[in-house]
Amino acid sequence: MNAQLANWNDLRVFLAVARAGSLSGAARSLGVNHSTVFRRIAGFEETLGVRLFDRLPTGYALTPAGEETLGIVERIEADVTTLDRTVTGQDLRLSGTVRITAIDMLAFWLLPDHIQRFRATHPGIELEIVVGNEALNLSRRETDIALRIGNSPPETLVGRKVGKLEFAIYGAPDYCAAHPGADLAQHDWIGFDNAHAPLIRQFEKLLPGMRPAVRTNSVACAVRLTKAGLGLALLPCAIANLKPDLIRVAELPESFGLDLWLLTHEDLRHTARIRAVMDFMTPALGEALTPNTKAV
């Protein structure tokens, strides 16, 4: 590629379309509109003088030239990301932006109060919270810090175990009153989809073969469905205990807990602003995870 082609924004758009397989998917991942992606791809193909994608009814598929371009651009992306991480890792300023990704229940109920206190002590650091179940890529700098649940974090990342997220079985008062003394297998259940694989595995241990009446990819939605009386659910105690309109129906074995981790990339661990967030959030979130209510 000559200097005329070395436009990193065009390369990023090309990568997004190649990975998403559609203009709309690429636009969502990049935070731009559909027409911007269309113009970028058309301009990039015109500059190269080659068609990179076949426009199919099902989406955008790479042509042979596109496949070859993808390999080259992915190597460029890796080099650019390594440069970014290396330079950022030397940043000793307590200022700038730190991007944190977390699933909805953590972003809605655990982070806000602590973010307010963090901002009071570190006004020069701006926090950007990305809410979602997808695992944003720390190596590609899609996020700086990931708040993740699971008992075995990726080996490529470094970080700290915040604590254990304990779970129990919860239901709405009206639902529980209508099903007194029922065996757990006789209840309606609110379950989770594959976005929450650890919770699915825990549910299968509890009630093998049981099919939930309702599934959701959102723990926040599961809390709301439980409050609406649609059934029982496995919910995190640190959140559900705070809901006066939920009853803690039954305890679960200690093995049902899931570790909560604050993770970052090894190249960023010494960046001052990222380290400040990690140092502050680890004890703050750990204290918030301590359960304080038992089943009735």
C-alpha positions as CSV (number, residue, x, y, z in Angstrom):
1,M,0.0,0.0,0.0
2,N,1.3,3.5,-0.8
3,A,1.0,6.6,1.3
4,Q,-2.3,7.4,-0.4
5,L,-3.8,4.2,1.0
6,A,-2.5,4.6,4.5
7,N,-5.6,6.0,6.1
8,W,-6.2,4.2,9.3
9,N,-9.8,5.2,9.5
10,D,-10.5,3.5,6.2
11,L,-8.7,0.4,7.4
12,R,-10.8,0.3,10.6
13,V,-14.0,0.6,8.6
14,F,-12.8,-2.2,6.3
15,L,-12.1,-4.4,9.3
16,A,-15.4,-3.7,10.9
17,V,-17.3,-4.7,7.8
18,A,-15.2,-7.8,7.3
19,R,-15.9,-8.9,10.8
20,A,-19.5,-8.0,11.0
21,G,-20.4,-9.1,7.5
22,S,-22.8,-6.1,7.1
23,L,-22.8,-2.3,6.9
24,S,-25.2,-2.0,9.8
25,G,-23.2,-4.3,12.1
26,A,-20.0,-2.4,11.3
27,A,-21.8,0.9,11.9
28,R,-22.9,-0.2,15.3
29,S,-19.4,-1.4,16.3
30,L,-17.8,1.9,15.1
31,G,-20.5,4.2,16.5
32,V,-21.2,5.8,13.2
33,N,-24.1,5.7,10.7
34,H,-24.8,3.3,7.9
35,S,-24.1,5.8,5.1
36,T,-20.7,6.7,6.6
37,V,-19.6,3.1,6.4
38,F,-20.9,2.8,2.8
39,R,-19.0,5.8,1.7
40,R,-15.8,4.7,3.4
41,I,-15.9,1.2,1.8
42,A,-16.8,2.6,-1.6
43,G,-14.0,5.1,-1.4
44,F,-11.5,2.6,-0.2
45,E,-12.3,0.2,-3.1
46,E,-12.0,3.0,-5.6
47,T,-8.6,4.0,-4.2
48,L,-7.4,0.4,-4.4
49,G,-9.0,-0.1,-7.8
50,V,-10.4,-3.5,-6.7
51,R,-13.6,-4.8,-5.3
52,L,-13.2,-6.0,-1.7
53,F,-16.7,-7.2,-1.0
54,D,-19.5,-9.0,-2.8
55,R,-22.8,-7.4,-2.0
56,L,-25.1,-10.3,-1.2
57,P,-28.7,-10.4,0.0
58,T,-27.3,-11.8,3.3
59,G,-24.6,-9.2,3.7
60,Y,-21.1,-8.3,2.7
61,A,-18.8,-11.2,1.8
62,L,-15.0,-10.8,1.2
63,T,-13.8,-11.3,-2.4
64,P,-10.4,-13.1,-2.9
65,A,-8.8,-9.6,-3.0
66,G,-10.7,-8.7,0.2
67,E,-9.4,-11.9,1.9
68,E,-5.8,-10.9,1.0
69,T,-6.4,-7.4,2.2
70,L,-7.8,-8.6,5.5
71,G,-4.7,-10.4,6.4
72,I,-2.5,-7.4,5.6
73,V,-4.8,-5.0,7.5
74,E,-5.0,-7.3,10.6
75,R,-1.2,-7.2,10.8
76,I,-1.3,-3.4,10.6
77,E,-4.0,-3.4,13.3
78,A,-1.8,-5.5,15.5
79,D,1.2,-3.2,15.0
80,V,-0.9,-0.1,15.6
81,T,-2.4,-1.6,18.8
82,T,1.0,-2.6,20.1
83,L,2.3,0.9,19.5
84,D,-0.8,2.4,21.3
85,R,-0.5,0.1,24.3
86,T,3.3,0.6,24.6
87,V,3.0,4.4,24.5
88,T,-0.1,4.5,26.8
89,G,1.7,2.1,29.2
90,Q,4.3,4.8,29.7
91,D,1.8,7.5,30.5
92,L,2.3,8.7,34.1
93,R,-0.4,11.4,34.1
94,L,-3.5,11.1,36.3
95,S,-5.6,12.5,33.5
96,G,-7.3,11.3,30.4
97,T,-10.0,8.8,29.6
98,V,-10.4,5.2,30.9
99,R,-12.9,3.0,29.2
100,I,-14.5,0.3,31.4
101,T,-16.8,-2.4,30.1
102,A,-19.2,-4.3,32.3
103,I,-22.4,-6.3,32.0
104,D,-25.6,-4.4,32.8
105,M,-26.2,-5.5,36.4
106,L,-22.7,-4.3,37.4
107,A,-22.9,-1.1,35.4
108,F,-26.4,-0.2,36.7
109,W,-26.1,-1.2,40.4
110,L,-22.5,-1.6,41.5
111,L,-20.5,1.0,39.6
112,P,-22.4,4.3,39.9
113,D,-21.8,5.1,43.5
114,H,-18.2,4.2,43.4
115,I,-17.7,6.2,40.2
116,Q,-19.0,9.3,41.9
117,R,-16.5,8.8,44.8
118,F,-13.7,8.1,42.3
119,R,-14.4,11.3,40.4
120,A,-14.3,13.3,43.6
121,T,-10.7,12.1,44.2
122,H,-9.5,12.0,40.6
123,P,-11.3,14.8,38.7
124,G,-8.8,14.7,35.9
125,I,-9.7,11.2,34.9
126,E,-12.8,10.8,32.7
127,L,-14.5,7.4,32.8
128,E,-16.4,5.9,29.9
129,I,-18.7,3.0,30.8
130,V,-19.6,0.5,28.0
131,V,-22.5,-1.6,29.0
132,G,-22.9,-5.0,27.3
133,N,-22.5,-8.7,27.5
134,E,-20.0,-9.1,24.7
135,A,-16.4,-9.5,25.7
136,L,-14.7,-6.4,24.2
137,N,-11.1,-7.0,23.2
138,L,-8.6,-5.6,25.6
139,S,-5.7,-6.4,23.2
140,R,-7.2,-4.3,20.5
141,R,-7.9,-1.4,23.0
142,E,-11.6,-1.7,22.5
143,T,-11.6,-1.1,26.3
144,D,-9.0,-0.4,28.9
145,I,-10.5,-2.2,31.9
146,A,-13.0,-5.1,31.8
147,L,-15.2,-6.0,34.8
148,R,-15.8,-9.7,34.1
149,I,-17.5,-12.6,35.9
150,G,-16.0,-16.1,35.8
151,N,-13.7,-18.4,37.7
152,S,-11.0,-18.6,35.1
153,P,-10.1,-15.2,33.4
154,P,-8.1,-15.3,30.1
155,E,-4.4,-15.9,30.6
156,T,-3.5,-13.0,28.3
157,L,-4.9,-10.5,30.8
158,V,-3.7,-9.2,34.1
159,G,-5.8,-7.9,37.0
160,R,-7.2,-8.4,40.3
161,K,-9.9,-10.6,41.8
162,V,-12.4,-8.3,43.3
163,G,-14.3,-10.9,45.3
164,K,-16.9,-13.6,44.8
165,L,-20.4,-12.8,43.5
166,E,-22.7,-14.9,45.5
167,F,-26.1,-16.0,44.1
168,A,-29.3,-17.1,45.7
169,I,-32.8,-18.0,44.6
170,Y,-35.3,-15.0,44.6
171,G,-39.0,-14.5,43.8
172,A,-41.6,-11.9,44.1
173,P,-43.8,-11.9,47.3
174,D,-47.0,-12.5,45.3
175,Y,-45.5,-15.3,43.3
176,C,-44.1,-17.0,46.4
177,A,-47.4,-16.7,48.2
178,A,-49.2,-18.4,45.3
179,H,-46.7,-21.3,45.3
180,P,-46.2,-22.1,49.0
181,G,-43.9,-25.1,49.8
182,A,-43.5,-26.0,46.2
183,D,-40.5,-28.1,45.2
184,L,-37.9,-26.1,43.2
185,A,-38.6,-28.2,40.1
186,Q,-42.3,-27.3,40.2
187,H,-41.7,-23.6,39.9
188,D,-41.5,-21.4,36.8
189,W,-38.0,-20.2,36.2
190,I,-36.4,-17.2,34.6
191,G,-33.2,-18.2,32.9
192,F,-30.4,-16.8,30.8
193,D,-29.2,-17.2,27.3
194,N,-25.7,-18.0,26.1
195,A,-24.4,-14.5,26.9
196,H,-24.3,-15.7,30.5
197,A,-22.8,-19.2,30.1
198,P,-21.6,-19.4,33.7
199,L,-25.1,-18.8,35.0
200,I,-26.5,-21.4,32.6
201,R,-24.1,-24.0,33.9
202,Q,-25.0,-23.1,37.5
203,F,-28.7,-23.5,36.7
204,E,-28.1,-26.9,35.0
205,K,-26.3,-28.1,38.2
206,L,-29.3,-27.0,40.3
207,L,-32.1,-28.3,38.1
208,P,-30.7,-30.6,35.4
209,G,-32.9,-30.6,32.3
210,M,-35.2,-27.9,33.5
211,R,-36.3,-25.5,30.7
212,P,-36.9,-21.9,31.9
213,A,-40.3,-20.3,31.2
214,V,-38.5,-17.1,30.1
215,R,-34.9,-16.4,29.1
216,T,-33.0,-13.2,28.8
217,N,-29.5,-12.0,28.0
218,S,-29.8,-9.3,30.8
219,V,-29.5,-9.8,34.5
220,A,-31.2,-6.4,35.0
221,C,-34.1,-7.7,32.9
222,A,-34.1,-11.0,34.9
223,V,-34.5,-8.9,38.1
224,R,-37.4,-7.0,36.6
225,L,-39.1,-10.3,35.4
226,T,-38.7,-11.8,38.8
227,K,-40.3,-8.7,40.4
228,A,-43.2,-9.0,37.9
229,G,-43.9,-12.5,39.3
230,L,-43.0,-14.6,36.3
231,G,-41.1,-17.1,38.4
232,L,-37.9,-17.7,40.4
233,A,-34.4,-16.7,39.3
234,L,-30.8,-17.2,40.3
235,L,-29.8,-13.6,41.1
236,P,-26.7,-12.0,42.6
237,C,-27.2,-11.3,46.3
238,A,-25.3,-8.0,46.2
239,I,-28.0,-6.7,43.9
240,A,-31.2,-8.7,44.7
241,N,-30.8,-8.1,48.5
242,L,-31.3,-4.4,47.9
243,K,-34.7,-5.0,46.3
244,P,-37.4,-4.8,49.0
245,D,-39.9,-6.3,46.5
246,L,-37.9,-9.6,46.2
247,I,-37.8,-12.5,48.6
248,R,-34.7,-14.6,49.1
249,V,-36.3,-18.0,48.8
250,A,-33.4,-20.4,49.1
251,E,-29.6,-20.5,49.5
252,L,-27.2,-22.1,47.1
253,P,-24.0,-24.0,47.8
254,E,-20.9,-21.9,48.1
255,S,-19.6,-23.5,44.9
256,F,-22.3,-21.5,43.0
257,G,-20.4,-18.3,43.5
258,L,-18.6,-16.7,40.5
259,D,-15.4,-14.6,40.9
260,L,-15.5,-11.0,39.8
261,W,-12.3,-9.7,38.1
262,L,-11.0,-6.3,37.1
263,L,-8.8,-7.0,34.1
264,T,-6.6,-5.0,31.8
265,H,-3.9,-5.7,29.3
266,E,-0.4,-6.3,30.6
267,D,1.0,-3.4,28.6
268,L,-1.4,-1.0,30.3
269,R,-1.0,-2.2,33.9
270,H,1.4,0.7,34.8
271,T,-0.5,3.5,33.1
272,A,-1.2,5.9,35.9
273,R,-4.9,6.6,35.2
274,I,-5.7,2.9,34.6
275,R,-3.9,1.9,37.8
276,A,-5.7,4.5,39.7
277,V,-9.1,3.1,38.6
278,M,-7.9,-0.5,39.5
279,D,-6.6,0.5,42.9
280,F,-9.8,2.4,43.8
281,M,-12.4,-0.1,42.4
282,T,-10.9,-3.3,43.7
283,P,-11.7,-2.7,47.5
284,A,-14.8,-0.6,46.7
285,L,-16.5,-3.3,44.7
286,G,-15.2,-6.1,47.0
287,E,-17.0,-4.5,49.9
288,A,-20.2,-4.1,47.9
289,L,-20.2,-7.9,47.1
290,T,-20.5,-8.9,50.8
291,P,-23.9,-10.5,51.3
292,N,-25.9,-9.3,54.3
293,T,-29.2,-11.1,54.1
294,K,-30.1,-14.8,54.3
295,A,-33.2,-16.6,52.9
296,V,-36.5,-16.3,54.7
